[in-house]
Amino acid sequence: MDEEHLKYLEKSGVPKKFAMWAIAYLTSLGIDAQLEDISANFDHSLTLAENKTILKSKHPIAMSEQLAQLQTQELQAEVQNRQAQQDYIQQFQAQEREAIDKLALAQDASEGAEAGASKHSQTMKVLIQNVAGGFSPSLFVVSDEIGIGKTHTIYEAMREAQLVHGKDWVIFNGYTTPLGIYNFMFEHKDKKIIVFDDIDSAYKNSTILSFFKSATSNPTGIRKMQYNTTSKARTAPCEFQLSAGCIFIANEIPNNLMMRAMISRSLYYEIRLTYHEKANLIANFSRLNYKNTTQEQRREALTFLLDHNPQALQDFSYRTIQKLYQLMLQNPQNWKETARSILQYDEQMQAFIEAEQEPTTSGAIMRFKELTGNGERSYFRIKKKYYAKILGQPIPKSN
């Protein structure tokens, strides 16, 4: 083996184990390994096994009788392994669906609340109590997914922390101006908590950010708010002391110096829900009254949603099932046909789920290519995303 070439690949960031294998593999095929740009083709976002699969597909082995027999044995082992994995996924999803159905059919409200309790709401309860008790001046709650119930989780955690809306805490949401924020903060300066929700545009306003920076900074224990303006709409003094803690709920955080400074002074919590957690929340939500829908209709909408490949939906959230309710109210007899046409899917995820029915990895990759036009790297990235979001855990390997 060319030691100089091996050292070059290691310096280029290629793991030594893979570099040694790649050189040996290419050499066994009669290919000069130095003519193959191994470092450029190595994808650090994929596993070593996945990178090997890609290189093998690019340079397949010419079959001899002995080698064909060996590969047949390897193929049989792979088929058994993939079948075990698929059986595991199906069992996992069946148990998951059974739990969701049980939650949706729960008669006792406390039973449903307990069954649908989210680990996030429990964590939020602790963090909220920390802010309400004055131990931390502020908390950022962030999720890049819309419609997963961030606000609902806050309300639930507030209730569990025995904080009363209006008395102990208030919420500010929607479009605002610097003066509107300043007046609101003064009006509720002595509450335990002020929640700022759905104000993503405010995070791009330097004046509002200066207020929030003051609200999240208390090196001396005193948070002083100041705003000098000649506007007659100002109802607050030009200076006041803020006692309330602040909770910021956001879909995204702008990457600027002032925002980073605010976050560094605050508690920070990201909500990242698996498919199972989302399904539980939606099932629990389906038990709540919505306009003139009956409980039977809401169960029907939930069943419809869960039966239509929800793992690949672009938007699997409260808002999705609300849309189904609205269609059902408008046309109780024929709402399903319209519902099918409005559900929007992640085409790559949808293709991956279909391709995974193939008995071998190479067959799944080939099917994925046929459906999407994309190659091995896209397949493995979607696979990683699928297991992270859908299962919420790595899939076990069969023995």
Summary of the structure (lengths in Angstrom):
residues: 399
radius of gyration: 27.5
end to end distance: 33.2
largest distance: 90.8
contacts: 1142
relative contact order: 0.11
helix: 58%
strand: 9%
